[in-house]
Structure formats: C-alpha cells, structure tokens
Amino acid sequence: MAPSKDFHLSQGDSITINYRGIESVIKESDRPLGLYFVYYDENGDEKEIVEVADYSYTAFTEQDQINRSPEDYDPVPTPEFLYKSNQKLSKLPGEELDLIVPTPVKMIKKEGFLTFNEEFKITYDENTKSEAQFLQDKLSNDIGISLTLSQSDPGPKKITLRIGDVTVAGNTKEAYKLTINPDGISIVGSDQAGVFYGIQSLRAMLPLEAFQNPGQPFTLNYREVSDAPRFGFRSLHLDVGRNFQTKEAILKLLDAMAFYKLNHFLFYVTEDEGWRLEIEGLPELTDVGAVRQHTNSFKNSTLHPAYGSGPFANDPDKYGSGHYSKEDFIEILQYAQKRHITVIPEVNFPGHARAAIKAMEYRYERLMKEGKPEEANEYRLIDPDDTSKYISAQSYKDNVVCVVKEEAYHFYEKVVTEILQMYKEAGVPISKFHMGGDEVPTGAWTGSPLVVDFMKNHPEIENHHALHAYFVKTMTERLSHLDLEWHGWEEVALKKSEGSHYKPNPEFVGKKVVPYIWNNLFDYPDIGYQLANAGYPVVLCNVSNFYFDLAYNKDPKEPGLYWAGFINERDSWTFAPFNMFRTTLNTSSGQGIHVLRTEQRGDEKVDIVKIEPGDQPGLELERLNPEARPNIVGIEAQIWSETIKGQDMLEYYYLPKLIGFAESAWTKERSWENTDDEESRISAQQKEWNVFANLLAQKELPRFHYLNNGYNYRIPPPGAIIEDGFLKANVEYPGLHVYYTIDGSEPNKNSQLFSEPVPLEGKTTIKLKCIDMAGNESRTVEIEN
C-alpha cells in the first residue's frame, strides 16, 4: 500500500484502514506479520524502513468469525464440544498398553522378565556395526545406560544384532525378528534396515521410567516379535521454501521419522519464495533466491517479503531467508543414511520456480553489464517478450519457466548434476528425484512469442496445456542416462484437455514416472485410483489424512491452514489405502462422506458416495482394481510451511500426527479397513483408536520429552462442561491429567487436579489445561459458570 500524494498524518493522529478479503480468515495465525513502513525523501527516493513490532490483534469470539462460510459444517471445538467427543474414550491400565507403535505383524508375550542394566553388551557381525553404534549411542543418550560393543560374546547379558534369513508375511525386505528371553535380546534382520527397525522396536518397549530415571536398571517382558512393513515407501515431505528450517531442525525431524520406521524424506528445497540449496557454479540461487527482503517492485530481480519474513534480508528472528550449504546437505544425507532414510530432493519445475527465475534474472543483468551476453543467457529461464496473463495458486504472475527454451533444460540439468555430485561426495546412492511439476496456472505460455513459433513447428502439441507434458517428456528423456525414477505431483501423469479436464496420460506409464496424489477431496477425488488402474506406480498423499500443516481443529488459537479442512492425529491413523473413500470421512467444509454402495461400470467398479448435508446426487468414484493394488507403492505425509515459524512450531505440527501416520504406513491391514457397513466400521475403529489414544498419553508423547533434548509436541486441551452445578472434565488422550483453577489464575501442576465432578457456587471463570506424565502442557481453556 502506498499513500496518495496529499496524504498527511500528524503525530498522535491515527487512521483506520479497512480491508476486505475474498477468502476466510479464521485463525490467529492468519494475522498479518512482518509489517513495515517505508519513508521517502522529497525526491521520492526511499530513505528509511521502519519495522512495526508493537501491535496487537483482536481475538475471534463470534461464531461467524470462526466459521469459514455459512456452509461450514466443522464444529467449533469449545470445551463443551470436546467434553462430549471425549466421552467415547476410556482409560486403559498400563499392562494393556505394553505395545509397540507402529503395530508389528506379530507379537507374542511370554512369562518372565529380563532385568536390563549396564552389564549388557551389544554384539554385532560385520554387516551390523553401524546399527550397533546407533543403538549404543541412543541407549546412552536416551536412558543413560552405556554399553560396550563386541563382535562376539558368549555371555547371556547381551543384545545380539545380525543379518539372517528372515521372512515375515511374505516380506524379505526391512523385516526383523526380535526376541527377549533369559539369554538376552536378539535382533535378526533380513537386511541392515531390518536390524535397524528391530532396534527401534526395542527402544519403543523401553518403559517411560527408564527415561525418567536414567542409568537405573529396569525390566522388559519376555516376548517374540516378527515384523515387516506394509509399504516399502513410507515418506514425509517438508517444504523449507516458504519458511526456512535450520539443519538442526532437519536432523531432529529425521530422528523422529526413524523412530517410527519411515524410510523416505522428500526434501522440498525450491519454491517460489525460496531456493534453499547451494549449487556449485550458480551462487545467485542462494545469494538472491534464498533471501527475502524489501523491494519496491515485483519486477525487480529479488524476492519480496512473504509469510511474515519482514523487510530485512537474513533477519535472524524471521524465517524468510536461509539455505543449506553443500556441507550442510551432505551432512543431512549421511545422517539420514545411517537411519535408513532415503532423501529425495525436489526441484520444482516448470511452475513454482519464481526464486530460480529471479536469481537467474539477477545473474543475467550482472553479466550483461559486464559485457558477457552469451554467458548471461546461458541459464536464463524466461522469454523476456512473454505477455502471458496468469495467476498462480499463490497469486504469482511470473513463476513459470519457458519450457521451449534450451536454457531451461540446460539449467535443470546443471542443478541435477550438482545435486548428484553432493550425493556422491556424501557416499550416498540416489535413485529417486522429484521434479515437482504441479500447479502450472492456466494462461502460462499463451503470450510467449517463442512458444508461438515452437508450436507452429510442433503441431503434435495440441494446446498450451500440453506443454507441461512436453516438459516432463523432454526432461526425463534428456536425463535418462542417470537411471533415476522421476517423482512428481499428480499433474506429471495427467493430461489436460482444452476444457481444463484432467485424465491419466498414458504416455509415461512404465517410464519411471511416479505421481504423488494429494487430491482426494475436490474435483478429482479418485484420480489416485485412476492412475494406479492405468498402470502408474502411485504414492498416496491424501490431503484429508496426511497434510500436517492443516490445523488440528477450528479453534482460532490452533495454528495452521484449513483450505482442505482440519487434520488431526486420528485422521492420519484412519486410512485404508485400498479403500480410501471409506476412510475419508469429511469434505473440506466438514460435510459427512458416506459410501452408499459399489456398482459395476463396464470393466470398472465405482463407489456411489453421498455427501451430507447436501443436495448433490451420489458421486461415482472409481475404485482401485484388485490387480492394481501393487501400484500403490506407498504413502506420504506433507508439511507445507506457510504458517510455520521456526523449529518449535514445526514439531508441534508433526507430533503427534506423525505417530498416527506411521501406523497407517507400516502396520498390516487393519480389521476395519474393508468393512462395508459404516456403523460396524466406525465401531471397530473407535475401539482400536481408544487403545491408540491411551498409548499417545501414557507412552508415545511423554517419551518425546526426553528424546533429543525434547520435542515440542502438542497436548490437546481438555473438554469441560458445567452440568447441574458441577464442573465435569475429560481428556482426548486417556492418561493425561487435568488441572484447573476457579480464581482466574493460570493452572499448572500445583493447581487443583481434577478427579471427580466439582461443585460450583456463584459466577466464576474456570480455567483448565492438560498436563502429561512428562510435564508438558496443553493450551488453557476457559468455561463460565
């Protein structure tokens, strides 16, 4: 915003500026951040930038402030609503929670206990030394017990790690058998990864008391565990373009992933708002593309502030600037490899490329000034005469590269080559590369003279939409010698007609193109199954279950986005990969989704789905063909970072959602996944969820207080209601404790512990919060008597 010529505001005066947006604003995390004023001199030149740090915002209190629209069916999570929801849950005794998350294929408990102490040794063979060192390090750091390593030890007090002939549920990859008996602890894996996951299961069995009393002996039940993953591809995606995360935050995230047996990390290092990886020979990518700062025009070769990054470059208190050096990236690769996690780099093209475009424009301008036109044009990504009119999903007008320019391919080849070199220096193999390929806006390339000439010479390209598939084909063919799988968002495997309707593009079937499918709520809810049925290997990334950046619920104080609804840890746990319409329970606006029946449509079966409330007739959604089940190669959760400011928020967003996701990714098919009757299915889910919710409160989350110097995990606030003059309270995870005050003070561990209904007299404000076994607290809620 800029004031008009005659604007004047005297000291002490104020002005109110009303702004009306076209989309909902229901969260405190939606508030403007990074505000600043720019002052000009009498010549119209900038003379001073002043950041606005001292400002306030008004809380959302009215129903129409919290609802996204009149057709918003998601409930407001008031204490009263939470209380009613939590009544479906009950606390289970600790002996019923002697379980491992994610749930193993088979676990047999036996009579007897093994006392574990520092007298144990870790023995390993020539293939498991790295895993032995990992276990030694974790036991020392987690529970203060330091064990020695040995390649052979005949004694009984030992943890034996070795690779052997292990097959579990027909799976010979990443499988393991773990045994605890009077002779000690044995972990036999089908491969090194199997041994590693056996170690994680052993860590998962350590009692909370072992973390709370480091160095002290404790007991473990005798048992036998046989286990292997349901999917060989279990992934988490993190966007560091919108808001940057430090290397330390990444390493800590990798540890949490490894604990829950995830084995892929999609590292989203390039975006419109930031290029986060150093590339040898192209310093502008990080000098310009990794820095957001004030600029007086979007046309300048710099990145403007976004997502609260403020006016100043490299502000240490903001998250708009930052990148990983080659050394940082190599360290991340090696750290992940030791945890059997494959890092998949993502360089998004041809859309979402604004940071690269601006960096290369800066390079072009610099070299032209130096009189080096040939070098200046070598990596230029745009057609300078392009007059195309488009608006991207994030409202950019200039974020798409010109896909008919040789320079665009030359640039991408350069970047891929340099990234592969970093893998080589790290000693880490690479077989998967993610090209992004999503959200190229309609209208891109339509005003480019270069494109006009190109399409005249290539009549086989039917329309401008088809240029996207042309890019995918050209790039993958040019880089085919690298023998990489080319992963991308769903658009890389789709064909768009002139009428803007998507359908599977058969061109890349069998050509190492792997689409990731997020869209299961909107215009193409069955596109994942369509692609799998067409022969594509598919990764399911369902927005209704696995978008961790979506807020846990509609509470205005709960940070996050909500364009696709609200996602909590139960949503990430409730997922049937081969029957997903039965576990996508709500639309983005909170309407119920109900599968009425299955019908035959030619060679395909479709589910008839009803949305309620609503007057839309039943949707016909293509089911996954039984023979296409192997084409669902895995699942992935996503963390987009528009609203995430720093490491604490990142951890809050992914814990505990990550735990529910791990159960969906690893555990064998659960009893309710293919139950057609909705009432029976929900009843079975509720029974199993009650166990899982108890595990979260009594084991899984408190442990994260001690791992890696602690994680900032989310504790849900309590439910509360005043009924017949009594305060009643309950919890979302049975095993959490509720503390309350009636004098207006903030509750803590020294406040009243709720144990039974509390009689109330007179008008008063009751404040309540949940506190777990490790002392971590929820947000405070209030209820009026």
Secondary structure as UniProt FT lines:
FT   TURN            5..6
FT   TURN            11..12
FT   HELIX           28..30
FT   STRAND          36..40
FT   TURN            42..43
FT   STRAND          46..51
FT   HELIX           63..66
FT   TURN            70..71
FT   HELIX           79..86
FT   TURN            87..88
FT   HELIX           94..97
FT   STRAND          106..116
FT   TURN            118..119
FT   STRAND          121..124
FT   TURN            126..127
FT   HELIX           129..143
FT   STRAND          148..150
FT   STRAND          158..163
FT   TURN            169..170
FT   STRAND          176..181
FT   TURN            182..183
FT   STRAND          184..189
FT   HELIX           192..205
FT   HELIX           208..212
FT   TURN            214..215
FT   STRAND          218..227
FT   STRAND          233..239
FT   HELIX           247..259
FT   TURN            260..261
FT   STRAND          264..268
FT   STRAND          270..271
FT   TURN            272..273
FT   STRAND          274..275
FT   TURN            280..281
FT   HELIX           284..287
FT   TURN            288..290
FT   TURN            298..299
FT   TURN            307..308
FT   TURN            313..314
FT   TURN            316..317
FT   HELIX           326..338
FT   TURN            339..340
FT   STRAND          342..349
FT   HELIX           354..369
FT   TURN            370..371
FT   HELIX           373..377
FT   TURN            378..379
FT   TURN            384..385
FT   TURN            393..394
FT   TURN            403..404
FT   HELIX           406..426
FT   STRAND          432..436
FT   TURN            442..447
FT   HELIX           449..457
FT   TURN            459..460
FT   TURN            464..465
FT   HELIX           466..478
FT   HELIX           480..482
FT   STRAND          485..489
FT   HELIX           490..493
FT   STRAND          494..496
FT   TURN            498..499
FT   STRAND          502..504
FT   HELIX           506..508
FT   TURN            509..512
FT   STRAND          513..517
FT   TURN            525..526
FT   HELIX           527..533
FT   TURN            534..535
FT   STRAND          538..540
FT   HELIX           543..546
FT   TURN            548..549
FT   TURN            556..557
FT   TURN            563..564
FT   HELIX           569..573
FT   TURN            577..578
FT   HELIX           580..582
FT   TURN            588..589
FT   STRAND          592..601
FT   TURN            602..603
FT   STRAND          604..612
FT   STRAND          619..622
FT   HELIX           626..631
FT   STRAND          632..639
FT   TURN            642..643
FT   HELIX           647..654
FT   TURN            655..656
FT   HELIX           657..666
FT   TURN            671..674
FT   HELIX           678..695
FT   HELIX           696..700
FT   HELIX           701..704
FT   TURN            705..706
FT   HELIX           707..709
FT   STRAND          719..723
FT   TURN            724..725
FT   STRAND          726..730
FT   TURN            734..735
FT   STRAND          737..741
FT   TURN            749..750
FT   STRAND          752..753
FT   STRAND          758..759
FT   STRAND          765..771
FT   TURN            773..774
FT   STRAND          781..784
//
